[in-house]
Amino acid sequence: MNSQKEQFDLDRLKAISIVEVARRLGDSLKREGVIEKTTCPWHKDTRPSLALYHRTDENHCYCFSCRKGGSVIDFVMQHENWSFQETCEWLSREFGISTQPVSYYLPRPKPKKPVKPVEPAYTYIPAEIVDKMVSAENSLCRCLMQFFRPEAVEWVTEEYRIGCYSRFGHDDYTVFPSIDIDGRIYNLKAQHYCTDIASPRFAHSDEGSCLWLGKILSEEGVLPKDALFRPSCLFGEHLLGRYPDSMVALVESPKNALFGALSFPTLIWVATGNKGMLKREVLKPLLHRDVIVIPDRDAIKEWSESIGQMADLANFQISDFCERAAPENEKKFDIADFLVQKLLTL
């Protein structure tokens, strides 16, 4: 028996650009946005459906048709119908990555048991606190009632558990609860909106009015003084489990989600809360869903690039609607701005 075998530097092999590997295998690549596509070796592909991702933290492939994919090694093995050994030999030789002999009889180290990270003791908002706040008598719902039937606004208030809160001389702060798909309430965001329909600031939040009620409730002794709150989840995430077959619309702000839900109620509208929360861990509840993404005008480029790196997560479709619909001088323009302008002209 041969007492020697090749030990491959798998970390370096898996880091070889999958795009460059595809080129050396003779594939014709088609660029779509920020990704390259080629025909899928896992099924009989008539047009390129295999996405090749090569970023700093990503180097893999994924097929939108057959839902298969994997690392550079997986791709070459399937592409050429080679064994793991043959694939690693070819990659090492083709890209100049050295191998070294290692004895079959060297003792193998015992695998270490993975250490499960200890989750901090997060505090969740009790549902009864939210139940007491739920009301359409808040500033944003008053704006919505200028255009939509009261019973429709009441419906969306109950669906999203929108609340009302008193602060700084206003008794109609709008409360947006962050409720995850398991029904846990992460936090409560409160904002005050201009209700004067003649004002250019109509349906926009007052500057500096954003409050996080979790902290306030802790300071008031309603919640523990040392309460630790989780980073926010998608606004409206709890509706994903209630409507598992509905197409999802992803926007930036909760206000956009409410305007969208009232205007296009067949979609499930969810919001990240802000531009910077478009992250994989936040979007995980959208796994395998059909999702139309509607960025604000000033976030189209950034969101398109981010979504391009998460195309394996869901069937995302990026819309540039806010770019096309915005007035020329409006740098920040969202779906709610469009709907307000349209509804004011009716």
Secondary structure, 3 states (H helix, E strand, C coil): CCCEEEECCHHHHHCCCHHHHHHHCCCCCEEECCEEEECCCCCCCCCCCEEEEEECCEEEEEECCCCCEECHHHHHHHHHCCCHHHHHHHHHHHCCCCCEEEECCCCCCCCCCCCCCCCCCCCCCCHHHHHHHECCCCHHHHHHCCCCCHHHHHHHHHHHCCEEEEECCEEEEEEEEEECCCCCEEEEEEECEECCCCCCCECCECCCCCEEHHHHHHHCCCCCCCCCCCCCCCECCHHHHHCCCCCEEEECCHHHHHHHHHHCCCCEEEECCCHHHCCHHHHHHHCCCEEEECCCHHHHHHHHHHHHCCCCCCEEEECCHHHHHCCCCCCCCCHHHHHHHHHHCC
